[in-house]
């Protein structure tokens, strides 16, 4: 579901529970894209794709959860033909 050009929702498993995660696209001061991930208006992590691998910039999710979020973001972009 796309709310605007910079906000969309993905479904991922966090703490063993399927969650709707709102993803907000942001940029660093040097133009590198990263993504703020929220559940129920609470920010749970910030991630970015670094040489074909998703990395957590902030938060305490597991590597598996970060990979799941990254895969869902990639799938959203592929489905909507968006390049980051």
CORTA-V800515 format. One record per backbone hydrogen bond with DSSP energy under -1.0 kcal/mol. NH is the residue of the N-H (numbers start at 1). CO is the residue of the C=O. If there is no record, write none. Layout:
nh = [NH | NH]
co = [CO | CO]
This chain:
nh = [3 | 4 | 8 | 9 | 10 | 12 | 14 | 17 | 19 | 21 | 22 | 23 | 24 | 25 | 26 | 28 | 31 | 34 | 35 | 36 | 37 | 38 | 39 | 42 | 44 | 45 | 46 | 47 | 48 | 50 | 55 | 57 | 58 | 66 | 67 | 68 | 69 | 70 | 71 | 72 | 73 | 74 | 75 | 76 | 77 | 78 | 79 | 80 | 82]
co = [7 | 7 | 23 | 1 | 21 | 19 | 17 | 14 | 12 | 10 | 38 | 8 | 36 | 6 | 34 | 32 | 28 | 26 | 47 | 24 | 45 | 22 | 42 | 39 | 37 | 37 | 58 | 35 | 55 | 53 | 48 | 46 | 46 | 62 | 63 | 64 | 65 | 66 | 67 | 68 | 69 | 70 | 71 | 72 | 73 | 74 | 75 | 76 | 77]
